[in-house]
Amino acid sequence: MDTFARNLTRGISILLVLALLTPSLTSAAPKPLKPEQVHSRLLKRGLGNWVGVEMQDGTAFVGRIIRIDDQTFSMQPHNDPQVTAIFYSQVSRLETG
């Protein structure tokens, strides 16, 4: 009986450690950005500065802010002469620092 209690205690301890080590699903998912937040953060960063953008479809760009409009902004990706226009509503993640 003593070995049963010891094994039960050991099993519960292992389960508790595993439960504490696994990340929570709510903390793993980032909050979605609102278009107003993207616009505000880009205005704060300013023209000519570099940003990293991740789109809702999974593509990512790093580039310089060329233009900031009401619904879109334009950036020139690193090592690319073309300017890319992006809608604020398409942005899922924005790195400004």
N, C-alpha and C positions, 0 to 999 in steps of 0.2 A: 504494500500500500504506500509505503514511503517513496518508492521509486516512481509510482504513478503520480503522486503529488509533485514530485520534483520535475518530472517530464512535462506535466501540465503547466507548471510555473515557467519552465524554460520555453515552452511553445508559445505561451501568451506573451512572454517578454520579446521573443523574436517577432511576433506579429505586431506588437506595439512599435518596435524599432523600425520595421518595414513601413508601417503606416506613417510614421513621422518623417521618414526619408523620401517617400514618394511625393512629388510635387502636386499641389492641388490644381485641379483644372481651372478654377476661377482665377488663380494667380498667374497661370501660364498664358492666358489669352490677354493680349494687350487691348486696351480700350480703343474702339474705332475713333478716328479723327473726324471731326465735323469740318465741312468746307470753310466755315468761318474761322475755325482754329488754324487751319492751314494758311489762310489768307493773312491772318493776324501775325502768325509767326514769321511768314515770309517778309511782311512789311517791316517787322522788327529787325530781321536779319539784314535787309537792305540789298539794293542792286549791286551787282558785281561781286557779291560774296558767294562762297561755295556752300552747297547743301547736298544731302543725300535723300533720295526719294524712292520709296517702294510703292508700287502701284497695287491695286486690288487684284490684278491678274498675276502678280508675283514678279514682274519685271522690276528691275532696280536701276536707277541712274545716279551718278554723282556728277555734278556740274555747277556752273556759275549761273546765278540768277541774272537774266537779261532784261526781263520785262514782267511787271506785275499789273494785271488787269482785275476787273471785278469778278469774272468767272474763271479765268485761266491765268497761268503764269508761263513764261517762256524761260527755258534754260538751255545753255550750251553744254552738252555732256563733255566730259574729259576726253581730250584727243579727238574731237569730232567738230568739224567746221559748221555743221548744220545746227540750227536752233530748233528745239523741240517744244511745242506748246502742250501743256498739261492742264486738264480741268482739275479744280480743287476737289471735286467729288470723287475723282479717281484715285486720290492719294490715300493709302492705308497707313503709311508710316513716314515721318519726316525727321531727318537728323540735321540739326542746324549748328551743332557745336563740334 
